[in-house]
Amino acid sequence: MPLKNEWIEGKEAAAILTRNSGHVVSLDYVRKIAHKRLIRFRKKDGRTNEYYRPDVEAYRVKKIDTRWKRSSEESAQSEK
């Protein structure tokens, strides 16, 4: 049985994170967590990164309820 490629493209990383986290994870977010060194990456060429599959498989993205954040910011604005 062939081994999985250890390095994957961003679209595949986003799909894995989406599946494992239970909500949509964008390619931009994949780049963000890579640059924060939460998952390993390497340069494929001048524009493209590859991501380390075991790190991607292990990482979970928590969904933040942005409605709560907005409502607390709006109430802070209205108190002024």
C-alpha distances in whole Angstrom, upper triangle without the diagonal:
4,7,9,12,15,18,19,22,25,24,21,22,25,23,21,25,26,24,24,28,29,31,31,30,31,30,33,32,29,31,33,31,30,33,34,31,30,26,25,26,26,28,26,29,33,32,29,27,23,22,20,18,18,22,22,20,22,25,28,30,33,36,39,42,44,47,48,48,50,52,53,54,56,58,58,60,62,63,65
4,7,9,12,15,15,19,22,22,18,20,23,21,19,23,25,23,23,27,28,30,29,28,29,27,30,30,26,28,31,29,27,30,31,29,27,24,23,22,23,24,22,26,29,29,25,23,20,19,17,15,16,20,20,18,21,24,26,29,32,34,38,41,42,45,46,46,48,51,51,52,54,56,56,58,60,62,63
4,6,8,12,13,16,19,20,16,17,21,19,17,20,23,21,21,24,26,28,27,26,26,25,28,27,23,25,28,25,23,27,28,25,24,20,19,19,20,22,20,24,27,27,23,21,17,16,14,12,12,16,16,15,18,20,23,26,29,31,35,38,40,43,44,43,45,48,49,49,51,53,54,55,57,59,60
4,6,9,10,13,16,16,13,13,17,16,14,17,19,18,18,21,23,24,23,22,23,21,24,23,20,22,24,22,20,24,25,22,21,17,17,16,17,19,18,21,25,24,20,18,14,13,11,9,10,13,13,12,15,18,20,23,26,28,32,35,36,39,40,40,42,45,45,45,48,50,50,51,54,55,56
4,6,7,10,14,15,12,12,16,16,14,17,19,19,19,22,24,25,23,21,21,19,22,22,18,19,22,21,18,21,23,20,20,16,14,14,14,16,14,18,21,20,17,15,11,11,9,8,10,13,13,13,16,18,20,22,26,28,31,34,36,39,40,39,41,44,45,44,47,49,49,50,53,54,55
4,7,10,13,15,12,11,15,15,13,15,19,18,18,20,23,24,23,20,20,18,21,20,16,17,20,18,15,19,20,17,16,13,11,11,12,14,13,17,20,20,16,13,9,8,6,5,7,10,10,11,13,15,18,20,24,26,29,33,34,37,38,37,39,42,42,42,45,47,47,48,51,52,53
4,7,10,12,10,9,13,14,13,15,18,18,18,20,23,23,21,18,18,15,18,17,14,14,17,16,13,16,18,15,15,11,9,8,9,11,10,13,16,16,12,9,6,5,5,6,9,10,10,12,14,15,18,20,23,25,28,31,32,36,37,36,37,41,41,40,43,45,45,46,49,50,51
4,7,8,6,7,10,11,10,12,15,15,16,18,20,20,18,16,15,12,15,15,12,13,16,15,13,16,18,16,16,12,11,9,10,11,10,13,16,15,11,9,5,5,6,6,10,11,9,11,14,15,17,18,22,23,26,29,30,33,35,34,35,38,39,39,41,43,43,44,47,49,49
4,6,6,6,9,10,11,12,14,16,17,18,20,19,17,14,13,10,13,14,10,11,14,14,12,15,18,17,16,13,12,10,10,11,9,12,14,12,8,7,5,6,9,9,13,13,11,13,16,16,18,18,22,23,25,28,28,32,33,32,33,37,38,37,39,42,42,42,45,47,47
4,5,5,6,9,10,10,12,14,15,16,18,17,14,11,9,6,9,10,7,8,11,12,10,13,15,15,14,12,12,10,11,11,11,13,14,12,8,7,6,7,10,10,14,13,10,13,16,14,16,15,19,20,22,25,25,28,30,29,30,33,34,33,35,38,38,38,41,43,43
4,5,5,6,9,10,10,12,14,15,16,15,12,10,8,6,10,11,9,11,14,14,14,16,18,18,17,15,15,13,15,15,14,16,17,14,11,11,10,10,13,12,15,15,12,14,17,15,16,16,19,19,22,24,24,27,30,29,29,33,34,33,35,38,38,39,41,43,44
4,5,5,6,9,10,11,12,14,15,15,13,11,11,9,13,13,10,12,15,15,14,17,19,18,17,14,14,13,15,16,15,17,19,16,13,12,10,9,11,9,13,13,10,11,14,14,15,15,19,19,23,25,26,29,31,30,31,34,35,35,37,40,40,41,43,45,46
4,5,5,6,8,10,11,12,14,14,12,9,9,8,11,10,7,10,12,11,11,14,16,15,13,10,11,11,13,15,14,17,19,16,13,11,9,7,9,7,10,10,6,8,11,10,12,12,16,17,20,23,24,27,28,28,29,32,33,33,35,37,38,38,41,43,44
4,5,5,6,9,10,10,12,11,8,6,6,6,9,8,6,9,12,11,12,15,16,16,14,12,14,13,16,17,17,19,20,17,14,13,12,10,12,11,13,12,9,10,13,11,11,11,14,14,17,20,20,23,25,25,26,29,30,30,32,34,35,35,38,40,41
4,6,5,6,9,10,11,10,8,7,8,9,12,12,10,13,15,15,15,18,19,19,17,15,17,16,19,20,19,21,23,20,17,15,14,12,14,12,14,14,10,10,13,12,12,12,15,15,19,21,22,25,27,27,28,30,32,32,34,36,37,38,40,42,43
4,5,5,6,8,10,11,10,9,11,11,14,13,10,14,16,14,14,18,19,18,15,13,15,15,18,20,19,22,24,21,18,16,14,11,12,9,11,11,7,7,10,9,10,11,14,15,19,21,23,26,27,27,29,31,32,33,35,37,38,39,41,43,44
4,5,5,6,8,8,8,6,9,10,12,10,8,12,13,11,13,16,16,16,13,11,14,15,18,20,20,23,24,21,18,16,14,12,12,10,12,10,7,7,9,7,7,7,10,12,15,18,19,22,24,23,25,28,29,29,31,33,34,35,37,39,40
4,6,5,6,5,5,5,8,10,13,11,10,14,15,14,16,19,19,19,16,15,18,18,21,23,23,25,26,23,20,18,17,15,16,14,15,14,10,10,12,11,9,8,11,11,14,16,18,21,22,22,24,26,28,28,30,32,33,34,36,38,39
4,6,6,7,8,9,12,14,16,14,13,17,18,17,18,21,21,21,18,17,19,20,23,25,24,27,29,26,22,21,19,16,17,14,15,14,11,10,12,11,10,10,12,13,17,19,21,23,25,25,27,29,30,31,33,35,36,37,39,41,42
4,6,8,10,10,13,15,17,14,13,17,18,15,17,20,20,19,16,15,18,19,22,24,25,28,29,26,23,21,19,16,16,13,13,12,9,8,9,8,7,8,10,12,16,18,20,23,24,24,27,29,29,31,33,34,35,37,39,40,42
4,6,8,8,12,14,16,13,13,16,16,14,16,19,19,19,15,15,18,20,23,25,26,29,30,27,24,22,20,17,17,15,15,14,11,10,10,8,5,6,7,8,12,14,17,19,20,21,23,25,26,27,29,31,31,33,35,36,38
4,7,9,13,16,17,15,15,19,19,17,20,23,22,22,19,19,22,23,26,28,28,31,32,29,26,24,23,20,20,18,18,17,14,13,14,12,9,9,9,9,12,14,16,18,20,21,22,24,26,27,28,30,31,33,35,36,38
4,6,10,13,15,12,13,17,17,16,19,21,21,22,19,19,22,22,26,27,27,29,30,27,24,23,22,20,21,19,20,18,15,15,16,13,10,8,9,7,11,12,14,16,18,19,20,22,23,24,26,28,29,30,32,34,36
4,6,10,12,10,11,15,15,15,17,19,20,21,18,18,20,21,23,24,25,26,27,23,21,20,20,18,20,18,19,18,14,15,16,14,12,9,11,9,12,14,14,17,19,19,20,23,24,25,26,29,30,30,32,34,36
4,7,8,6,7,11,11,11,13,16,16,17,15,14,17,17,20,21,21,23,24,20,18,17,16,15,17,16,17,15,12,13,14,12,10,8,10,9,12,14,15,18,20,19,20,23,25,25,26,29,30,30,33,35,36
4,5,5,7,9,10,11,13,14,16,17,15,15,17,16,19,19,19,21,21,17,15,15,15,14,17,16,18,17,13,15,17,14,13,11,13,12,14,16,16,19,21,20,21,24,26,25,27,30,30,30,33,35,36
4,5,5,6,9,10,11,13,14,15,15,13,15,13,15,15,16,17,17,14,12,11,12,11,14,15,17,15,12,15,17,14,15,13,16,15,17,20,19,22,25,23,24,27,28,28,29,32,32,33,35,37,38
4,5,5,6,9,10,11,13,14,14,14,15,14,16,16,17,18,17,14,12,12,13,13,16,17,19,17,14,17,19,16,15,13,16,15,16,19,18,21,23,21,22,25,26,25,27,30,30,30,33,35,35
4,5,5,6,8,10,11,12,11,11,14,13,16,17,18,20,19,16,15,13,14,13,15,16,17,15,12,15,16,12,12,9,12,12,13,16,16,19,21,19,20,24,24,23,26,28,28,29,32,33,34
4,5,5,6,9,10,11,10,9,11,10,13,14,15,17,18,15,12,10,10,9,11,12,14,11,9,12,13,11,11,10,13,14,16,19,19,23,24,22,24,27,28,27,29,32,32,32,35,37,37
4,6,5,6,9,10,10,9,10,9,11,12,14,15,15,12,10,8,10,9,12,14,16,13,12,15,16,13,15,13,16,17,18,21,21,24,26,24,25,28,29,27,30,33,32,32,36,37,37
4,5,5,6,9,9,10,11,11,14,15,17,18,18,15,14,12,13,12,14,16,17,14,13,16,16,13,14,12,14,15,16,19,18,22,23,21,22,26,25,24,27,30,29,29,33,34,34
4,5,5,6,5,6,9,10,13,15,17,19,19,17,15,13,13,11,12,14,14,11,10,13,13,10,11,10,12,14,15,19,19,23,23,21,23,26,26,25,28,31,30,31,34,35,35
4,5,5,6,5,6,6,9,11,14,16,16,15,13,9,10,8,10,12,13,10,10,13,13,11,13,13,16,18,19,23,22,26,27,25,27,30,30,29,32,34,33,34,37,39,39
4,5,8,8,9,8,10,12,15,16,16,14,13,11,12,11,13,16,17,13,13,17,17,14,16,15,18,19,20,23,23,27,27,25,26,30,29,28,31,33,32,33,36,37,37
4,6,8,9,11,13,15,18,20,20,18,17,14,15,13,14,17,17,13,13,17,16,13,15,14,16,18,18,22,21,25,25,23,25,28,27,26,30,32,30,31,35,35,35
4,5,6,8,11,14,17,19,19,18,17,13,13,11,11,14,14,10,12,15,14,12,14,14,17,19,20,24,24,28,28,26,28,31,30,30,33,35,34,35,38,39,39
4,7,10,13,16,19,21,22,20,18,15,14,11,11,12,12,8,9,12,10,8,11,11,14,16,18,22,22,26,26,24,27,30,29,29,32,34,33,34,37,38,38
4,7,10,13,16,18,20,18,15,12,11,7,7,9,9,5,6,10,9,8,11,12,15,18,20,23,24,28,28,27,29,32,32,31,34,36,36,37,40,41,41
4,7,11,13,16,17,16,14,10,9,6,5,9,9,7,8,12,12,11,14,15,19,21,23,27,27,31,32,30,32,35,35,34,37,40,39,40,43,44,44
4,7,9,12,14,13,10,6,5,4,6,9,11,9,10,13,14,14,17,17,21,23,25,28,28,32,33,31,33,36,36,35,38,40,40,40,44,45,45
4,6,9,11,11,9,6,5,7,8,12,14,13,13,17,18,17,20,21,24,26,28,32,31,35,36,34,36,39,39,38,41,43,42,43,46,47,47
4,6,7,8,6,5,6,9,11,15,17,16,16,19,21,20,23,23,26,28,30,33,32,36,37,35,36,40,40,39,41,44,43,43,47,48,48
4,7,8,5,5,6,10,12,15,18,17,17,20,22,21,24,24,28,29,31,34,34,37,39,37,38,42,42,41,43,46,45,46,49,50,50
4,6,5,7,9,13,16,18,21,21,20,23,25,25,27,27,30,31,33,36,35,39,40,38,39,43,43,41,44,47,46,46,49,51,50
4,6,8,12,15,18,21,24,23,22,25,27,26,28,27,31,31,33,36,34,38,39,37,38,41,42,40,42,45,44,44,47,49,48
4,7,10,14,17,19,22,21,20,23,25,24,26,25,28,28,30,32,31,34,36,34,34,38,39,37,39,42,41,41,44,46,46
4,7,10,14,16,19,18,17,20,22,21,23,22,26,26,28,31,30,33,35,33,34,38,38,37,39,42,41,41,45,46,46
4,7,10,12,16,14,13,17,19,18,20,20,23,24,26,29,29,32,34,32,33,37,37,36,38,41,40,41,44,45,45
4,7,9,12,12,11,14,16,16,18,19,22,24,26,29,29,33,34,33,34,38,38,37,40,42,42,42,45,47,47
4,6,9,8,7,10,12,12,15,16,19,21,24,27,27,31,32,31,32,36,36,35,38,40,40,41,44,45,46
4,6,6,6,9,10,11,14,16,20,22,25,28,29,33,34,32,34,37,37,37,40,42,42,43,46,47,47
4,5,5,6,9,10,13,15,19,21,24,28,29,32,33,32,34,37,37,38,40,42,42,43,46,47,48
4,5,5,6,9,12,15,18,21,24,28,29,32,33,32,35,37,37,38,41,42,42,44,46,47,48
4,5,5,6,10,12,16,19,21,25,26,30,30,29,32,34,34,34,37,39,39,40,43,44,45
4,5,5,8,10,14,16,19,23,24,27,28,27,30,32,33,33,35,37,37,39,41,43,44
4,6,8,11,14,17,20,23,25,28,29,29,31,34,34,34,37,39,39,40,43,44,45
4,7,10,13,16,19,23,25,28,28,28,30,33,32,33,36,38,38,39,42,43,44
4,7,10,13,16,19,21,24,25,24,27,29,29,30,32,34,34,36,38,39,40
4,6,9,13,16,18,21,21,21,24,26,26,27,30,31,31,33,35,36,38
4,6,9,13,14,18,18,18,20,23,23,23,26,28,28,30,32,33,35
4,6,10,12,15,15,15,18,20,20,21,23,25,25,27,29,30,32
4,7,9,12,12,13,15,17,18,19,21,22,23,25,27,28,30
4,6,9,9,9,11,13,14,15,17,19,19,21,23,24,26
4,5,6,7,9,11,12,13,15,16,18,19,21,22,24
4,5,5,6,9,10,11,12,14,15,16,18,20,22
4,5,5,6,9,10,10,12,14,15,16,18,20
4,5,5,6,9,10,11,12,14,15,17,19
4,6,5,6,9,10,11,12,14,16,17
4,5,5,6,9,10,10,12,14,16
4,5,5,6,9,10,10,12,15
4,5,5,6,9,10,11,13
4,6,5,6,9,10,11
4,5,5,6,9,10
4,5,5,6,9
4,6,5,7
4,5,6
4,5
4
